[in-house]
Amino acid sequence: MRGFSKRKYREMNSYDLICTAQNDDYDALEELIKREQKNVYTSFCYLGASQENVSDLTQEVLFRMSRNIKTLKNPKLFKSWLAQIISNLFYDELRKKQRTPDTYSIDSFWQNNEENDNSEFHICDNKLNPHDKTLGKELTDLIRETICALPVNFRLVIILREIQGLSYEEIARITQTNVGTVKSRIARARTKMQECLKPYLT
């Protein structure tokens, strides 16, 4: 089914786009995938997924989103619904890693992806001089490394909060904890990040 031009889909707000996709409009679904794929990809990067798995995990989330979009009863809850899919797949991968020794290198991952950085925390600007660009890249890499070094529970909540933009209540539902625990974990994760970033922020 298709009822609008490609431009019309691009101009739709998220709520209308989701509702249209739920009515078997595959062009709307295609636009929704385009809007969400960067966020999903970035989330897995910061969650510490290996280089070879990031794309596969992203595709799997988008596939599950497409397959199950009609089950979403309230389109206003789309972001937390999608974050739940990401969280479930993330924990599935963790369980697999417990059975299979992890052999990837986080350092290698970031070094190999310098030119394809999809980070929400990316601060480099093409107008910066070479010295500032170098500092910007160093800071971006440090943020990534700091997040990846956080305990799993802290890492997940900071991603859901800072990248997915979810509320404390939504994160609590996804992680099956209470709001107080979520706030505590996010606060401790931010404190750890501030400690690591302090030389760059003073």
C-alpha positions, 0 to 999 in steps of 0.5 A, a space after each residue: 500500500 502506498 498513498 503519499 509521495 516519498 517527500 510526504 513520508 519524510 515530512 510526517 511526524 513520528 506519530 503519524 508515520 508509525 500509525 501509517 506504517 501500522 496500516 500496511 504502508 510499506 513506504 511509511 515503514 521504510 521511512 521509519 527504518 531510515 529514521 531509526 537505524 542510526 540510533 539503533 546502530 549507535 546504541 549497540 556501538 556504545 553498548 560495546 558490541 563487537 565490530 562484526 556484530 553491530 550491523 547484524 544486531 541493528 538489522 535484527 532490531 529493525 527486522 523485529 520492529 518491522 515485523 511487530 509494529 502492529 502489536 504496538 497499541 500506543 504509537 506514543 510509546 514507540 521509543 520505549 517499545 523500540 528500546 525494549 527490543 534493543 535491550 532484549 537483544 543486548 541481553 540475548 547477546 550477553 548470554 551468548 557471550 557467557 557461553 562463548 569466550 569474547 575475542 573482539 577488541 574494543 580498541 580495534 573497533 573504534 580505530 577501524 570505524 574512525 571514518 564512519 562515526 555515527 556517535 550521538 556524542 561526536 563533537 568534531 566539526 569540519 570548520 575546526 582547525 587540525 589541532 581542535 579536530 584531533 582533540 575532538 576525536 580524542 574526546 569522542 574516543 574517550 567517551 566511547 571507551 568510558 561507556 564501554 568500560 562501565 558495568 553492564 547495568 550502568 552502561 545500558 541505563 546511560 544509553 537508554 537515557 542519553 541516546 534513546 532519550 527515555 524517561 526514568 520511568 520508561 527505563 525502569 520498566 525496560 530494565 525491570 528495576 525501580 526509578 530510584 535504582 535507575 537514577 542511582 545508576 545513571 548518576 554513578 555512570 555520569 560521575 565516572 564519565 566526568 572523572 574520565 573527561 575532567 582533563 578535557 572539560 577544565 
